[in-house]
């Protein structure tokens, strides 16, 4: 495992909810990252945002880590959930809220 993969693995496993995104939760730099952030904020889920635009190495490494070609990528308790479309669909059906509750992640909405 490369140093970057080890770093990603640590972030995913040491934070309950992590969103690898373009930009930051306060200033998303793409619509998909913005929509995913809005969903998490609407649910009142505390999460760590990791800006992949800070490093080309990180941007490629996160795609390799999950074998998933797009960003954002959401992880809950070490488990890869998906990107914007999957998160949005899960939110609309209530599946995301159920997943968060089943993983003992506090949801305030």
C-alpha positions in Angstrom: 0.0 0.0 0.0 1.4 3.4 -1.0 1.8 6.2 1.6 -1.2 8.0 0.0 -3.3 4.8 0.2 -2.4 4.4 3.8 -3.3 8.0 4.5 -6.7 7.5 2.8 -7.3 4.3 4.6 -6.6 6.0 7.9 -9.0 8.9 7.1 -11.7 6.5 6.1 -11.3 4.4 9.2 -10.7 7.1 11.8 -13.7 9.4 10.9 -17.3 8.3 11.1 -18.3 10.2 7.9 -15.8 11.4 5.3 -16.5 13.1 2.0 -13.7 13.2 -0.6 -14.8 16.2 -2.6 -13.7 19.0 -4.9 -13.4 22.0 -2.6 -14.5 22.2 1.0 -17.8 21.9 2.8 -17.9 25.7 3.1 -16.9 26.2 -0.5 -17.6 23.3 -2.9 -15.9 23.7 -6.2 -18.3 21.5 -8.3 -22.0 21.0 -8.3 -21.8 17.3 -7.4 -19.7 18.0 -4.4 -22.0 20.8 -3.5 -25.2 18.6 -3.7 -23.6 15.9 -1.6 -22.5 18.4 1.0 -26.1 19.9 1.1 -27.6 16.5 1.7 -25.3 15.7 4.6 -25.8 19.2 6.1 -29.6 18.9 5.6 -29.5 15.7 7.6 -27.3 17.4 10.3 -24.6 14.8 9.8 -21.1 15.8 11.1 -18.6 14.9 8.4 -15.0 15.5 7.4 -14.5 17.0 4.0 -11.3 16.2 2.2 -10.4 18.5 -0.7 -9.0 16.4 -3.5 -8.0 19.6 -5.4 -5.2 20.1 -3.0 -3.2 17.3 -4.6 -3.2 15.6 -8.0 -1.8 12.5 -6.2 -4.7 12.4 -3.8 -7.3 12.9 -6.5 -6.0 9.9 -8.4 -5.3 7.8 -5.3 -8.9 8.1 -4.0 -10.2 6.9 -7.4 -7.8 3.9 -7.2 -8.6 3.2 -3.6 -12.2 2.4 -4.4 -11.9 1.7 -8.1 -14.5 4.4 -8.5 -13.9 7.0 -11.3 -15.6 10.0 -10.0 -15.6 12.5 -7.1 -17.2 13.1 -4.6 -16.9 9.9 -2.7 -18.7 9.3 0.6 -17.6 6.9 3.3 -19.5 6.0 6.4 -17.7 4.1 9.2 -15.1 2.9 6.8 -17.6 1.8 4.1 -17.7 3.3 0.6 -21.3 4.5 0.0 -21.0 6.1 -3.5 -20.9 9.3 -5.4 -23.4 12.1 -5.7 -26.1 10.3 -7.7 -26.1 7.3 -5.4 -26.1 9.5 -2.3 -28.9 11.6 -3.7 -31.0 8.6 -4.6 -30.4 7.0 -1.2 -31.4 10.3 0.5 -34.6 10.5 -1.5 -35.7 7.0 -0.6 -34.6 7.2 3.0 -32.0 4.5 2.6 -29.1 7.0 3.4 -30.8 7.9 6.7 -31.3 4.2 7.5 -27.7 3.5 6.7 -26.5 6.3 9.0 -28.7 5.1 11.8 -27.6 1.5 11.4 -24.0 2.6 11.7 -24.8 4.7 14.8 -24.1 8.0 13.1 -26.1 10.8 14.6 -28.6 12.5 12.3 -30.3 15.6 13.6 -32.9 16.1 10.9 
